[in-house]
Amino acid sequence: VVFLSVVATVHLKTLKESDAIEEVERYIEEKKAEINPRYRLQYHVAPPVGWMNDPNGFSYFRGEHHLFYQFYPYDSQWGPMHWGHVSSPNLVDWKQLPTALVPEKEMCFSGSAVVKDDTLVLLYTGRETTDVEPFFNETQYLALSDDGIKFHKYEGNPVLSFTPNGSPDFRDPKVWKYEHYYYVVIGSKTLDERGRVLLYRSPDLVKWEFLSVIGESTGEMGYMWECPDFFELKGKHIFLFSPQGMEPQGDRYKNTHQTGYIIGSFNYETYEFVPESDFQEIDFGHDFYATQTNEVDGKRILIAWFGMWDVPHPEEVDGWAGAMTIFRELDLVANRVTMKPVDAITELRTETVFEGEFLEDGVIEFEKTGELIVKGDLSKNIELEIKGSNGGGQVVVRWDIETRKVVVDREGDVRQMEWLPLKSESWRMFLDSSSLELFCGEGEVVFSTRVYPDGDWRVTNRSPQPLDAVAYKLRRSVPE
Ligand code: FRU
């Protein structure tokens, strides 16, 4: 009798969860018809309707890559967080799946995924509103799935609710398995408002033990560290995170919040991370935040929110907002983490639209999407003017021989960084209906920037020199 009633309760709960999901899915289906397609991205993951921020639960399960994301279907602005869900066989072609998590008493904040006993397990932050200062509380929740599509929240949630200093800011768990334990890094802060990241471990994902502080701001590094990640790359450990509240310093830290890394070493006996580099940004564009990585075939693959807090999102009036970047492979070269598009990205190419000498004042046109590879003589300036065929979306990309900097100037809002090519001296640019991603050389310097053209893309060579160029048209690889 006891057993039967347990089964009945679990079943009831699952029914309730699936009702909530059906309701969201019905709403999405209806609302989709109202979306204005002009800025809809063709090969970047974006929400079917509504708002998207951080990538979550980037994992591989039963032959497919899974990506979840912070999602609010009911408005194109942030709201009570759900988890949206897509899957892909190759990190390029994406299929929309039903919403994975719906908020109940807790909003479903960012988190990650791990496969345990052939079950896909999500570990996420449950954010609850309380009636006492500071009026919120963050603890860690589990949700499980046998098929990678339908998830049910664990009955014993939350599974982790203690910070060593009692801080209520405790979010964005990134979980991985090493030998017999699961480890997790979680973003938090000190009681005097300095960002920090905590490390815990568990034998079963349910009982957690605090191990150490992986890193902590001395004061200049912001008041809160969000979305931490921690992984091995070429024998070093990379501590990647998104600090909130760093002051701009020259060309650095010019966005609302930053994402970057510290290189160091880590030892599973002392749980101590010893930094061997300063904090460096991993992308210098206008719209890049809250990264998450996963190991795929021995490579470290990264995905980020192609967006930023507290900036205008022009697509908002069209019924959606926010997107993911393209997937990137990381490498560690000469004390820098480099980032280049995953190899599979070439599967997007359909036809070659240009090949040869891109002359001064020459124009290459793309129908909404394109990949452009250019190479010039770096002892002379390079300048590309990119804009919509009917105006709008103007961005100028420049190589400045005086400063040795690559400059991305979006209507006067400049991001720039010194570039010392490691090997390749070309630039690889990806244009989608409302975005630009620029990879310099082997990915020593990368810029991710949203730009909103009117019409198709026109790229004009404004350099005092011809450039070697190849341009491809790229196909759609995400749902309409
Ligand atoms: C980062 C973040 C996370 C949080 C989520 C809420 O962009 O603020 O810290 O979990 O977004 O949507």
Boltz pocket constraint, residues with backbone or C-beta under 6 A from the ligand:
constraints:
  - pocket:
      binder: B
      contacts: [[A, 53], [A, 54], [A, 70], [A, 81], [A, 109], [A, 110], [A, 125], [A, 171], [A, 172], [A, 226], [A, 227], [A, 289], [A, 290]]
      max_distance: 6.0
